[in-house]
Amino acid sequence: MTLVEKLKQKQRLTLEDGIALYDMDLLELGKYASIIREEKFGKKTYYNINRHINPTNICKDVCQFCAYSSSRKNPNPYAMTHDEILNTVEQSVKNGIKEVHIVSAHNPDTGLEWYLEVFSKIKAKYPQLHVKALTAAEIHFLATEYNLTHQDIIDKMVEYGVDSMPGGGAEIFDEEVRKRICGGKVSSDDWLEIHKLWHKAGKKSNATMLFGHIESRANRIDHMIRLRNLQDETGGFNAFIPLVYQRENNYLKVENDLTAQEILKTMAISRLILDNIPNIKAYWVTSTVKLALLSQEFGANDLDGTIEKESINSAAGAKSANGLAQNEFVSLIKNSGFIPVERDSLYNEV
């Protein structure tokens, strides 16, 4: 059976198929991704009203692609107090947020309680808010730092009010690439195991892939297939988010940005390979707003949200520091020919 026949018949694709998809014409590839997107969602594009908070940039890991951590190119270390975090949440609640998304560096100086207790404080004050927090990389760091198991940390997260897990820390699962870009951080096997444990606790999470640095196309497809295999087992992933690598202020020294064509092909291929993960998110923070909007024609059905403030990717050059207003977000989706639909954090339509 040819690759095109497989696409027409919606057969599950192999690693070799995924690599071959990159050689297809961009518009033909987009057509097959769009067919699946339209079958699942029609012209709907999801967004949510959320606030990103990054409480500390002090990190014991030394990831080569990171511009956010204070241990290298960022000379301004900080760690927010719980009161500062709660004040930020209070301001954002006034702006109508439904979700607070909390991701930090791996700070060995703050204590486990600093990481966990803020979630219960947010829940006590704003029980309506969805708390999305702690990547698998943070969970691995906390377990290692405090001599606990991954399961111990997950149990504590549930106890302290975390509702879902973000997908960060996945980067690229290939071990050789991982050794070069983020040696010492959570391993690919541990990342997958942590999400498996989280799903077994009856919770949902997202999955990411950082691409456009030193990885190969085969590395990307391998990454997607590992996620697909876990999703077959647990069904716990809500969304897949291909994150475009940001080149500024870090040590990887990647010479050129990805072309728009390579980004759009990767978005479409994500939709075609990940036949069991419902939502493909074009995260406008890393892809630019214009390319995220175009990604709607290449399989993406979600553009994330208003964000309000973003520190990690903007430190590496992304134009995302101050988020987007809801009315602007809605207008952009409408003007691109799609129907904006506000969702909650678990993809229920609001």
C-alpha positions in Angstrom: 0.0 0.0 0.0 1.4 3.4 -0.9 1.7 6.3 1.6 -1.1 8.2 -0.2 -3.4 5.1 -0.1 -2.7 4.8 3.6 -3.6 8.5 4.1 -6.8 8.1 2.1 -7.8 5.0 4.1 -6.7 6.6 7.4 -4.3 3.7 8.2 -2.0 4.0 11.2 1.3 5.3 10.0 4.8 3.9 10.8 8.1 5.6 11.6 9.1 5.3 8.0 5.8 6.7 6.8 6.2 9.7 9.1 9.6 10.5 7.7 8.3 10.1 4.2 5.5 12.6 4.9 8.1 15.4 5.0 8.8 14.8 1.3 5.2 15.4 0.3 4.0 18.7 -1.2 3.1 21.0 1.7 -0.5 21.7 0.4 -1.2 18.0 -0.2 0.0 17.2 3.3 -2.1 19.9 4.7 -5.1 18.6 2.8 -5.0 15.2 4.5 -4.4 16.8 8.0 -7.3 19.1 7.4 -9.7 16.2 6.5 -9.0 14.7 9.9 -9.3 18.0 11.7 -12.6 18.8 10.0 -14.0 15.4 10.8 -13.2 15.9 14.5 -13.9 19.6 14.9 -15.4 21.1 11.8 -14.2 24.7 11.6 -14.0 25.1 15.4 -10.8 26.4 16.9 -10.4 26.2 20.7 -8.8 28.8 23.0 -8.9 29.4 26.7 -8.5 32.3 29.1 -5.5 31.5 31.1 -2.6 33.0 33.0 1.0 31.6 32.9 3.1 32.1 36.0 6.7 31.2 36.2 7.6 31.5 39.9 11.4 31.0 39.8 14.2 31.0 37.3 16.8 29.5 39.6 17.7 26.1 38.2 20.1 23.3 39.1 19.9 21.8 35.6 21.9 23.2 32.7 19.9 22.7 29.5 21.7 24.1 26.5 18.6 25.4 24.8 17.3 27.4 27.8 17.5 31.1 28.0 15.2 31.4 31.0 17.4 29.9 33.8 19.4 32.4 35.8 22.4 30.1 36.0 23.7 31.1 32.6 22.6 33.9 30.2 19.9 35.4 32.4 21.7 37.4 35.1 18.6 38.2 37.2 17.7 35.3 39.5 14.3 35.4 41.3 11.9 33.3 43.3 8.4 34.6 44.0 6.8 34.3 47.4 3.5 32.6 47.7 1.9 36.1 48.4 3.4 37.4 45.2 2.0 34.4 43.2 -1.4 34.8 44.9 -1.5 38.6 44.1 -0.8 37.8 40.5 -3.6 35.2 40.4 -5.9 37.7 42.0 -5.3 40.3 39.3 -5.8 37.7 36.6 -9.0 36.4 38.1 -10.3 40.0 37.7 -9.5 39.6 34.0 -11.7 36.4 33.8 -9.1 33.7 33.7 -10.3 30.1 34.1 -6.9 28.4 34.3 -3.6 29.2 36.0 -0.6 27.5 34.4 2.4 27.3 36.8 5.8 26.0 35.6 9.1 26.8 37.2 12.8 26.1 37.0 14.3 23.4 39.3 15.2 25.5 42.3 17.0 23.5 45.0 16.8 26.3 47.6 13.0 26.8 48.1 11.9 23.6 49.6 9.2 21.1 48.6 6.5 23.0 50.4 7.1 26.1 48.3 6.4 24.1 45.2 3.3 22.4 46.5 1.5 24.6 49.1 0.8 27.4 46.7 -1.6 25.1 44.8 -3.7 24.5 47.9 -3.6 28.2 48.7 -4.9 29.1 45.1 -7.6 26.4 45.4 -8.7 27.6 48.8 -9.2 31.2 47.6 -10.3 30.4 44.0 -11.9 27.0 44.0 -13.3 27.6 40.5 -9.8 27.9 38.9 -8.2 25.0 37.1 -4.6 24.5 38.3 -2.3 23.2 35.6 1.1 22.7 37.2 4.4 20.8 37.5 6.0 19.3 34.4 7.4 15.8 34.4 10.8 17.4 34.6 9.8 19.3 37.8 8.3 16.1 39.3 11.5 14.2 38.6 13.6 17.0 40.1 11.5 17.1 43.2 11.5 13.4 43.6 15.3 13.3 43.3 15.9 16.3 45.4 13.8 15.1 48.3 14.4 11.4 48.1 10.8 10.5 47.1 9.3 8.5 44.3 7.5 9.9 41.3 4.4 8.4 42.7 4.9 10.2 46.0 5.1 13.6 44.2 2.0 12.8 42.1 0.1 11.8 45.2 1.0 15.1 46.8 0.0 17.0 43.6 -3.4 15.5 43.8 -3.6 16.2 47.5 -2.6 19.8 47.1 -5.1 20.6 44.3 -3.3 20.2 41.0 -5.9 19.5 38.3 -3.8 18.6 35.3 -0.2 18.5 34.1 1.4 20.5 31.4 3.5 18.7 28.8 6.8 20.5 29.3 10.2 18.8 29.7 9.6 16.3 26.9 11.9 18.2 24.5 13.0 15.3 22.2 12.9 11.7 23.4 15.9 10.5 21.5 18.6 9.8 24.1 21.6 11.0 22.1 20.0 14.3 21.3 18.7 14.6 24.9 22.2 14.1 26.2 23.4 17.1 24.2 20.6 19.5 24.8 19.4 18.7 28.4 21.7 16.1 29.9 20.8 15.5 33.6 17.2 16.5 33.2 14.4 13.9 33.4 15.1 11.0 30.9 12.6 10.2 28.1 11.6 6.9 29.9 11.0 8.7 33.2 9.0 11.5 31.4 6.7 8.9 29.9 6.5 6.9 33.2 5.5 10.1 35.1 2.7 10.9 32.7 1.6 7.2 32.8 1.3 7.4 36.6 -0.6 10.7 36.4 -3.0 9.2 33.9 -3.4 6.1 36.2 -4.5 8.6 38.9 -7.4 9.5 36.7 -5.9 12.8 35.6 -5.2 14.4 32.2 -2.1 15.9 30.8 -0.6 17.4 27.7 2.5 16.4 25.7 5.0 18.6 24.0 7.9 18.2 21.5 10.6 20.9 21.1 11.8 20.9 17.5 14.0 23.0 15.2 17.3 22.6 17.0 19.7 19.7 16.5 17.2 16.9 16.1 16.4 15.0 12.9 13.0 14.5 11.3 13.3 10.9 12.3 13.8 12.0 15.9 10.5 13.9 15.7 8.5 11.0 14.3 10.1 8.6 16.9 9.0 11.1 19.6 5.4 11.2 18.3 5.2 7.4 18.1 6.4 7.0 21.7 3.6 9.4 22.8 1.1 7.5 20.6 2.1 4.2 22.2 1.5 5.6 25.7 -1.8 7.1 24.6 -2.9 3.7 23.4 -2.3 2.4 26.9 -3.7 5.2 29.0 -5.8 7.6 26.9 -4.6 10.4 29.2 -3.2 13.0 26.8 -5.6 15.9 26.0 -3.3 17.6 23.5 0.0 17.5 21.6 1.9 20.7 21.4 4.8 21.0 18.9 7.0 23.8 20.3 9.2 25.7 17.9 12.7 26.1 19.3 13.7 29.8 20.0 17.3 30.6 19.1 18.3 33.6 21.2 20.3 33.8 24.4 21.2 30.1 24.8 24.1 27.8 24.2 23.0 25.5 21.3 24.1 28.0 18.7 21.6 26.8 16.0 22.4 29.0 13.0 19.0 29.3 11.3 15.3 29.4 12.2 13.1 26.7 10.8 11.2 27.7 7.7 7.5 28.2 7.9 7.1 25.3 5.6 9.0 22.9 8.0 6.9 24.1 10.9 3.6 23.6 9.0 4.6 20.2 7.8 5.5 19.2 11.3 2.0 20.4 12.5 0.3 18.4 9.8 2.4 15.3 10.4 1.5 15.6 14.1 -2.2 15.4 13.2 -1.6 12.4 10.9 0.8 10.3 13.2 -1.1 11.1 16.5 -4.3 9.4 15.5 -5.3 8.9 19.2 -4.5 12.3 20.7 -7.6 14.5 20.0 -6.2 18.0 20.1 -3.2 19.4 18.2 -2.2 22.8 19.6 -0.4 25.5 17.6 1.1 27.3 20.5 1.3 30.8 19.2 4.0 31.8 21.7 6.7 29.8 19.9 5.3 29.7 16.3 4.2 33.3 16.1 0.5 34.3 15.9 0.4 34.4 12.1 1.9 30.9 11.7 -0.4 29.5 14.5 -3.4 30.9 12.6 -2.2 29.3 9.4 -1.7 26.0 11.2 -5.5 25.8 11.5 -5.3 24.7 7.8 -2.7 22.1 8.6 -4.4 20.1 11.3 -4.3 22.3 14.4 -7.6 22.9 16.3 -6.3 24.7 19.3 -4.3 27.9 19.7 -3.8 27.8 23.5 -5.0 31.0 25.2 -4.6 34.6 26.3 -1.6 33.7 28.6 -1.3 37.3 29.9 2.4 37.0 30.7 5.0 34.5 29.5 8.7 34.4 30.6 10.3 31.2 29.4 10.1 31.4 25.7 10.2 35.2 25.6 13.6 35.0 27.2 14.8 33.2 24.1 13.3 35.6 21.7 9.6 34.8 21.4 7.2 37.8 21.1 5.0 36.5 23.9 5.9 38.4 27.1 2.5 40.2 27.4 0.0 37.7 26.0 -3.0 38.6 23.9 -6.4 40.1 24.7 -9.4 37.8 24.4 -11.2 40.1 21.9 -8.0 40.2 19.7 -7.7 36.4 20.0 -11.3 35.9 18.9 -11.0 38.3 16.0 -7.9 36.7 14.7 -9.5 33.3 14.6 -12.7 34.6 13.0 -10.7 36.6 10.4 -8.8 33.4 9.4 -12.1 31.7 8.5 -12.5 29.5 11.6 -15.0 29.6 14.5 -13.5 30.6 17.9 -14.7 28.4 20.7 -13.7 29.0 24.3 -12.9 25.8 26.2 -12.0 24.9 29.7 -8.7 23.2 30.5 -10.1 19.7 29.8 -11.5 20.7 26.4 -15.1 21.1 27.5 -16.7 23.9 25.5 -17.6 26.8 27.7 
